[in-house]
Amino acid sequence: MKRPRPVSVITLKSSGPSSAKSHPYPRRTPVLALDFDAISVLVTTSHSNQITPADVTFARELAKEAAAFAAAVEHMFRSLPAPKETPK
C-alpha cells in the first residue's frame, strides 16, 4: 500500500506564450519542457544516461494522463459534460 504524501498544486497560466516540447538528446535522457511565459518546468528521469523499465512506464503513463488532461480541458472549454472517470 502506498503511503500518503503531501500534495502540491501548481497553477501555471497558459495565456500568453506557453508551450510544451519534448527535447530528445542522443546521449542523455530526453527532457519535457513546459514553458509558461517566464516560468519553465523541466521533466526528465533521474539518470542522465541510463533508461530503466520504470522510466519507460512513467513516460507512457505521463503521455496517457496528459492526453486525458487535454480532453478534459477541451470538454470544459466547449462546455461539454466532463468525461466519466475511469476506475484505477
FENVEN-V426716 format. One record per residue. N is the residue number from 1. PSI is psi in radians with two decimals (* if undefined). D_LAST is the distance of its C-alpha to the last C-alpha in Angstrom with 1 decimal. Layout:
# FENVEN-V426716
N_PSI_D_LAST + N_PSI_D_LAST
This chain:
# FENVEN-V426716
1_2.41_14.2 + 2_2.52_14.0 + 3_2.53_16.9 + 4_2.46_16.8 + 5_2.71_18.3 + 6_2.56_20.4 + 7_2.35_18.9 + 8_2.44_21.2 + 9_2.20_21.1 + 10_2.10_23.5 + 11_2.05_24.7 + 12_2.16_26.7 + 13_2.27_28.7 + 14_0.09_28.6 + 15_2.59_31.9 + 16_-2.79_34.7 + 17_1.64_34.4 + 18_2.57_30.7 + 19_2.79_29.2 + 20_2.12_26.5 + 21_2.49_27.9 + 22_2.31_27.1 + 23_1.68_30.1 + 24_2.54_30.3 + 25_2.50_33.1 + 26_-0.50_34.8 + 27_0.24_35.2 + 28_2.98_32.2 + 29_2.61_28.6 + 30_2.84_27.8 + 31_2.32_27.3 + 32_2.05_25.3 + 33_2.14_27.5 + 34_1.95_26.5 + 35_2.22_29.8 + 36_1.59_30.3 + 37_-1.87_34.1 + 38_0.01_35.4 + 39_2.36_32.1 + 40_2.42_30.3 + 41_2.18_27.0 + 42_2.29_26.9 + 43_2.23_23.9 + 44_3.06_24.6 + 45_3.02_23.8 + 46_-0.40_25.8 + 47_2.43_28.3 + 48_-0.34_30.9 + 49_0.21_31.8 + 50_2.08_29.3 + 51_2.33_25.9 + 52_2.90_23.7 + 53_-0.60_20.8 + 54_-0.63_18.6 + 55_-0.72_20.1 + 56_-0.77_19.3 + 57_-0.80_15.6 + 58_-0.79_15.6 + 59_-0.73_17.7 + 60_-0.69_15.6 + 61_-0.72_12.4 + 62_-0.79_14.8 + 63_-0.75_16.2 + 64_-0.80_13.1 + 65_-0.58_12.1 + 66_-0.68_15.9 + 67_-0.72_16.2 + 68_-0.69_13.6 + 69_-0.80_15.5 + 70_-0.74_18.8 + 71_-0.73_17.9 + 72_-0.70_17.1 + 73_-0.77_20.3 + 74_-0.71_22.3 + 75_-0.77_21.2 + 76_-0.72_22.4 + 77_-0.72_25.5 + 78_0.15_26.4 + 79_0.61_25.8 + 80_2.78_23.4 + 81_2.50_20.8 + 82_2.53_17.5 + 83_2.59_14.9 + 84_2.49_12.5 + 85_2.50_9.0 + 86_2.40_6.4 + 87_2.50_3.8 + 88_*_0.0
